[in-house]
Amino acid sequence: MKLNIGCENEYKKGWVNLDVNKEVKADVYFDLSKLPDKKLPFKDSQFDEILCSHVLEHVDDVEGVMNEIYRIGGGRMQDLHSRPICLKSIRFIPIRPQTARI
C-alpha cells in the first residue's frame, strides 16, 4: 500500500491520501499537530511507500511525525525529502524510533 501525507490538491489514485483540510479530496483526514498524543490511524508496517512532500515545514513536532512514518512504514523506509530553504536546519540520519535528529 502507498500513503500520500498532505495530499492537498495532489490526490493520487491507488494511494491512501491523507490531509488535515476537509475542503480537499482525501481518504483520511488527520491533524498531524495531534501527534504524539494521538497516533496516525494506521497499523504498524501497513505501507510500502509513503510520500510526505512539503509537509514537515508545517508541523511543530517533526520528530513525532518522522517516528510515526517509521512505524507505519515498518522501519524499511528510505528518507527522501525536500524542504524550503527557510525551514530551520533538519537532518535525518537513518530514521529510527525515538532517534530522528532535529
Sequence and secondary structure as in RCSB ss.txt:
>XXXX:A:sequence
MKLNIGCENEYKKGWVNLDVNKEVKADVYFDLSKLPDKKLPFKDSQFDEILCSHVLEHVDDVEGVMNEIYRIGGG
RMQDLHSRPICLKSIRFIPIRPQTARI
>XXXX:A:secstr
 EEEET TT   TTSEEEES TTS  SEE  GGGTTTS  SS TT  SEEEE S GGG S HHHHHHHHHHHTTT
         TTS     SS  TT    
